[in-house]
Amino acid sequence: GDADFLKERNEALLDLCYGKNGAEVHVIRHKEEHKPPTWKQSQKELCDIVRHIRSICWRESFWAFDFDGVLCDSARETGLSGFKTGLQLQHCKEIFEEFATSMNPQHELIDMFVKVRPYLETGYEATILMYLLISERKANPLLSCDEIVSSMAYNLQYENGMTNGLRKLMGSQSDETAKEYLKSVFNDVRQKWTNDDLEDWLRTNTFFDTAVSAVRLLLEKECSVYIITTKSEEFTMRLLSAAGLQIPDNKVYGLGSGPKYQILNALSQVETGKQCFFLEDRLATLDECSNKGVDCDCTLAFATWGYNTKEQKDAASKRQYLMLDKNELLQYVRNRT
């Protein structure tokens, strides 16, 4: 009857108003001396109030998203860019040249790269991973791809494989000098690819459509949306445009912008008084945000579909992070807009 419905309505409103991620709002209740509303009136009132609460929630939040592994599946393009970079390194290009004529997005080396992509933090490291994969394949021609991937994953996770790979790849240079040089060449190679054949470069990148739909919904509702990535802003803007997401360049923080927790803190000063939602697929980044602290009420969310391993997913689930798959992200956004 009406009484039961009204009780359920009030409980639902309290949950919406004071739930874990909802904005705190005040609901004007009917005065006791007024006649209780009918069932149909209550249904309409509830719908109106829910819409109002949701509008408050999205106006009172700003949303920040990582890019690679969250919105864009760039693994094959990154692997190919890493391989092309290796061909430009004079002292070691011979090891790459052996595979140059057969290299394409579906090559077994790229397939293996996709599987070790979770161990990469910044784009230029793709050249190191491709170097290590080629070296392992040449040294062990009878091993299966899965065996090579398993060996490399262990090496990267437990034996400082990325740093050791950098030293083998770049020779006697200091680590910092080698990194800066490799970053520069990697960026130039990617730039040349986009200049020579932009359509081919764009085709090699794909998107996580459901995640893109969630961001598109936020933009349609005029929410504050930011992209925080280690990819260069120029390439990120091109891909956002290809995905149909019109995000101003002053809301895209790319390579060289600083640690992500610092960017979130800076944004909290711009978006004064608002809650923050940050979605990332890299556990170490969320841990840094959690440990260093973000200067506002911030929901740190882990993108389970991104470039992460089963072990990282398991570890994230034991922390205070919001675990979301693509469909859950879309529903989460719908519930708050």
C-alpha positions as CSV (number, residue, x, y, z in Angstrom):
1,G,0.0,0.0,0.0
2,D,0.9,3.7,0.1
3,A,2.5,3.4,3.5
4,D,4.9,0.7,2.5
5,F,5.8,2.5,-0.7
6,L,6.5,5.7,1.2
7,K,8.7,3.9,3.6
8,E,10.7,2.3,0.8
9,R,10.8,5.7,-0.9
10,N,12.3,7.4,2.1
11,E,14.9,4.6,2.6
12,A,15.9,4.9,-1.1
13,L,16.2,8.7,-0.8
14,L,18.4,8.4,2.3
15,D,20.6,5.9,0.4
16,L,20.9,8.3,-2.6
17,C,21.5,11.3,-0.4
18,Y,24.1,9.8,2.0
19,G,25.5,6.9,0.1
20,K,29.2,6.2,-0.3
21,N,29.6,8.3,-3.4
22,G,26.6,10.5,-3.5
23,A,26.5,14.2,-2.8
24,E,25.0,15.2,0.6
25,V,21.7,17.0,-0.1
26,H,18.7,18.0,1.9
27,V,15.3,16.6,1.0
28,I,12.1,18.6,2.0
29,R,9.7,16.1,3.5
30,H,5.9,16.5,3.6
31,K,4.8,18.2,6.7
32,E,3.0,15.8,9.1
33,E,-0.2,17.9,9.0
34,H,-0.5,17.5,5.2
35,K,-2.4,14.7,3.7
36,P,0.0,11.9,2.6
37,P,0.4,11.8,-1.2
38,T,-1.2,9.1,-3.3
39,W,0.8,6.2,-4.8
40,K,1.0,7.9,-8.2
41,Q,1.9,11.3,-6.7
42,S,4.7,9.6,-4.7
43,Q,6.0,7.8,-7.8
44,K,6.2,11.1,-9.7
45,E,7.7,12.9,-6.7
46,L,10.3,10.2,-6.3
47,C,11.3,10.4,-10.0
48,D,11.6,14.2,-9.8
49,I,13.7,14.1,-6.6
50,V,16.0,11.4,-8.0
51,R,16.6,13.4,-11.1
52,H,17.3,16.5,-8.9
53,I,19.7,14.5,-6.7
54,R,21.5,13.1,-9.7
55,S,21.9,16.5,-11.3
56,I,23.4,17.7,-8.0
57,C,25.8,14.7,-7.9
58,W,27.3,15.3,-11.4
59,R,27.4,19.1,-10.9
60,E,29.3,18.6,-7.7
61,S,31.9,16.2,-9.1
62,F,34.8,16.4,-11.5
63,W,35.9,13.3,-13.4
64,A,39.5,12.3,-14.3
65,F,40.5,9.4,-16.5
66,D,43.7,7.8,-17.5
67,F,43.8,7.3,-21.3
68,D,45.9,4.2,-22.5
69,G,44.3,1.1,-21.1
70,V,41.2,2.9,-19.9
71,L,39.7,4.7,-23.0
72,C,42.2,3.7,-25.7
73,D,43.6,0.3,-26.5
74,S,47.0,1.5,-27.9
75,A,49.0,-1.7,-27.2
76,R,49.7,-2.7,-30.8
77,E,50.5,0.8,-31.9
78,T,52.8,1.3,-29.0
79,G,54.6,-2.0,-29.7
80,L,55.0,-1.0,-33.4
81,S,56.2,2.4,-32.4
82,G,58.7,0.8,-30.1
83,F,59.9,-1.5,-32.9
84,K,60.3,1.4,-35.4
85,T,62.3,3.3,-32.7
86,G,64.7,0.3,-32.4
87,L,65.4,0.6,-36.2
88,Q,66.6,4.2,-35.5
89,L,69.2,3.2,-32.8
90,Q,72.4,2.9,-34.8
91,H,74.3,0.7,-32.3
92,C,71.6,-2.0,-32.0
93,K,69.4,-1.6,-35.0
94,E,70.6,-4.9,-36.6
95,I,68.6,-7.0,-34.1
96,F,65.5,-5.2,-35.2
97,E,66.2,-5.2,-38.9
98,E,65.9,-9.0,-39.0
99,F,62.2,-8.7,-38.4
100,A,61.6,-5.4,-40.3
101,T,60.1,-6.8,-43.5
102,S,57.6,-9.0,-41.7
103,M,56.6,-6.7,-38.9
104,N,52.9,-5.8,-38.8
105,P,50.2,-5.3,-36.1
106,Q,49.5,-9.1,-36.0
107,H,53.1,-10.3,-35.8
108,E,53.8,-12.7,-33.0
109,L,56.2,-10.3,-31.4
110,I,53.4,-7.7,-31.2
111,D,51.1,-10.4,-29.8
112,M,53.7,-11.1,-27.1
113,F,54.1,-7.4,-26.5
114,V,50.4,-7.0,-25.8
115,K,50.7,-9.6,-23.0
116,V,53.6,-7.8,-21.3
117,R,52.2,-4.4,-21.8
118,P,51.0,-4.2,-18.2
119,Y,54.7,-3.8,-17.1
120,L,55.2,-0.7,-19.3
121,E,54.6,2.7,-17.6
122,T,55.6,5.2,-20.3
123,G,55.6,4.8,-24.1
124,Y,59.3,4.9,-24.8
125,E,59.7,1.7,-22.7
126,A,58.0,-0.1,-25.6
127,T,61.4,-0.2,-27.4
128,I,63.0,-1.9,-24.4
129,L,60.2,-4.5,-24.3
130,M,60.5,-5.2,-28.0
131,Y,64.3,-5.5,-27.7
132,L,63.9,-8.0,-24.8
133,L,61.3,-10.0,-26.7
134,I,63.4,-10.2,-29.9
135,S,66.5,-11.2,-27.8
136,E,64.5,-13.9,-26.1
137,R,63.0,-15.2,-29.3
138,K,66.4,-15.3,-31.0
139,A,68.1,-17.0,-28.0
140,N,65.2,-19.6,-27.6
141,P,63.7,-20.3,-31.0
142,L,61.9,-23.4,-29.8
143,L,60.1,-21.8,-26.9
144,S,56.4,-21.0,-27.4
145,C,55.1,-17.4,-27.2
146,D,53.5,-18.1,-23.8
147,E,56.8,-19.5,-22.4
148,I,58.6,-16.3,-23.6
149,V,56.0,-14.1,-22.1
150,S,56.0,-15.9,-18.8
151,S,59.8,-15.7,-18.6
152,M,59.8,-12.0,-19.4
153,A,57.0,-11.2,-17.0
154,Y,58.9,-12.8,-14.2
155,N,62.1,-10.9,-15.2
156,L,60.2,-7.5,-15.4
157,Q,58.4,-8.0,-12.1
158,Y,61.1,-9.5,-9.9
159,E,64.5,-8.9,-11.5
160,N,64.5,-5.3,-12.5
161,G,64.1,-6.3,-16.1
162,M,63.2,-2.8,-17.5
163,T,66.3,-1.1,-16.1
164,N,68.6,-3.9,-17.1
165,G,66.9,-3.9,-20.6
166,L,67.5,-0.2,-20.9
167,R,71.2,-0.7,-20.2
168,K,71.6,-3.5,-22.7
169,L,69.7,-1.5,-25.3
170,M,71.5,1.8,-24.8
171,G,75.0,0.7,-23.8
172,S,77.2,2.8,-21.6
173,Q,75.1,6.0,-21.3
174,S,73.8,6.9,-17.8
175,D,70.2,5.7,-17.2
176,E,68.8,9.2,-17.2
177,T,70.6,10.2,-20.4
178,A,69.5,7.0,-22.1
179,K,65.9,7.5,-21.0
180,E,65.8,11.1,-22.3
181,Y,67.3,10.1,-25.6
182,L,65.0,7.1,-26.1
183,K,62.0,9.3,-25.2
184,S,63.0,11.8,-27.9
185,V,63.5,9.2,-30.6
186,F,60.3,7.4,-29.7
187,N,58.3,10.6,-29.9
188,D,60.0,11.5,-33.3
189,V,59.2,8.1,-34.7
190,R,55.5,8.3,-33.6
191,Q,55.4,11.9,-35.0
192,K,56.7,10.7,-38.4
193,W,54.2,7.9,-38.5
194,T,51.3,10.3,-37.9
195,N,52.7,12.8,-40.4
196,D,53.3,10.2,-43.1
197,D,50.1,8.1,-42.7
198,L,47.8,9.4,-40.0
199,E,45.0,7.0,-41.0
200,D,47.2,4.0,-40.6
201,W,48.4,5.2,-37.2
202,L,44.8,5.8,-36.1
203,R,43.7,2.4,-37.4
204,T,46.3,0.7,-35.3
205,N,44.8,2.2,-32.1
206,T,41.4,1.0,-31.0
207,F,39.0,2.1,-28.3
208,F,37.2,0.6,-25.4
209,D,33.7,1.6,-26.7
210,T,31.8,1.2,-23.5
211,A,34.3,3.3,-21.5
212,V,34.2,5.9,-24.3
213,S,30.4,5.9,-24.0
214,A,30.6,6.6,-20.3
215,V,32.8,9.7,-20.9
216,R,30.6,10.8,-23.8
217,L,27.6,10.7,-21.4
218,L,29.5,12.9,-18.9
219,L,30.3,15.4,-21.6
220,E,26.7,15.5,-22.8
221,K,25.7,16.3,-19.2
222,E,28.3,19.1,-19.2
223,C,30.3,17.5,-16.4
224,S,34.0,18.5,-15.8
225,V,36.0,15.8,-17.5
226,Y,39.8,15.6,-17.5
227,I,42.3,13.2,-19.1
228,I,45.5,12.5,-17.1
229,T,48.0,10.4,-19.1
230,T,51.7,9.7,-19.7
231,K,51.0,9.9,-23.4
232,S,52.0,13.2,-25.1
233,E,49.1,15.7,-25.3
234,E,49.3,16.0,-29.0
235,F,48.8,12.3,-29.7
236,T,46.1,12.1,-27.0
237,M,44.2,14.9,-28.6
238,R,44.3,13.3,-32.0
239,L,42.9,10.0,-30.5
240,L,40.2,11.7,-28.5
241,S,39.1,13.4,-31.7
242,A,39.0,10.1,-33.5
243,A,36.9,8.6,-30.6
244,G,34.5,11.5,-31.0
245,L,35.3,13.0,-27.5
246,Q,35.5,16.8,-27.6
247,I,37.6,17.6,-24.6
248,P,39.4,20.9,-24.6
249,D,43.2,20.7,-24.7
250,N,43.5,22.6,-21.4
251,K,41.7,19.6,-19.7
252,V,44.2,17.1,-21.1
253,Y,47.3,16.6,-18.9
254,G,50.0,14.6,-20.8
255,L,53.6,13.5,-20.7
256,G,55.7,15.8,-18.5
257,S,52.7,17.2,-16.5
258,G,54.0,15.7,-13.3
259,P,52.7,12.9,-11.0
260,K,49.0,12.2,-11.2
261,Y,48.3,12.8,-7.6
262,Q,49.8,16.3,-8.0
263,I,47.6,17.0,-11.0
264,L,44.5,15.9,-9.0
265,N,45.5,18.2,-6.2
266,A,45.9,21.1,-8.6
267,L,42.5,20.3,-10.1
268,S,40.9,20.2,-6.7
269,Q,41.9,23.8,-6.3
270,V,40.2,24.7,-9.6
271,E,37.1,22.6,-8.9
272,T,36.7,24.0,-5.4
273,G,34.4,22.0,-3.2
274,K,33.7,19.3,-5.7
275,Q,34.2,15.6,-5.3
276,C,36.7,13.8,-7.5
277,F,36.5,10.5,-9.4
278,F,39.7,9.2,-10.9
279,L,39.8,6.0,-13.0
280,E,43.2,4.4,-13.6
281,D,44.3,0.9,-14.8
282,R,47.8,1.0,-13.2
283,L,47.8,-0.1,-9.6
284,A,51.1,1.7,-8.7
285,T,49.6,5.0,-9.8
286,L,46.5,4.5,-7.6
287,D,48.7,3.5,-4.7
288,E,50.8,6.7,-5.1
289,C,47.6,8.8,-5.1
290,S,46.4,7.0,-2.0
291,N,49.7,7.2,-0.2
292,K,50.5,10.8,-1.1
293,G,46.9,12.0,-0.6
294,V,44.5,13.9,-2.8
295,D,43.2,17.3,-1.4
296,C,39.5,16.6,-1.8
297,D,37.0,13.8,-1.4
298,C,38.3,11.5,-4.1
299,T,37.0,8.1,-5.4
300,L,40.0,6.1,-6.7
301,A,38.8,3.6,-9.2
302,F,40.6,0.6,-10.8
303,A,39.8,-0.2,-14.4
304,T,39.9,-4.0,-14.5
305,W,39.9,-4.2,-18.3
306,G,43.1,-2.2,-18.6
307,Y,46.8,-3.1,-18.8
308,N,47.0,-4.9,-15.6
309,T,47.8,-8.5,-14.5
310,K,45.7,-10.9,-12.4
311,E,48.0,-10.3,-9.5
312,Q,47.5,-6.6,-9.7
313,K,43.7,-7.0,-9.9
314,D,43.8,-9.2,-6.8
315,A,46.0,-6.7,-4.9
316,A,43.7,-3.8,-6.0
317,S,40.6,-5.6,-4.8
318,K,42.1,-5.8,-1.3
319,R,42.6,-2.0,-1.1
320,Q,40.0,0.7,-0.7
321,Y,39.6,1.2,-4.5
322,L,36.4,1.0,-6.5
323,M,36.7,-2.0,-8.8
324,L,35.0,-1.4,-12.1
325,D,34.7,-3.3,-15.4
326,K,33.5,-1.4,-18.5
327,N,29.8,-2.1,-18.0
328,E,30.0,-1.2,-14.4
329,L,31.7,2.1,-15.3
330,L,28.9,3.0,-17.6
331,Q,26.3,2.1,-15.0
332,Y,28.2,4.1,-12.4
333,V,28.1,7.2,-14.6
334,R,24.4,6.7,-15.4
335,N,23.6,6.5,-11.8
336,R,25.3,9.8,-11.2
337,T,24.1,11.9,-14.1
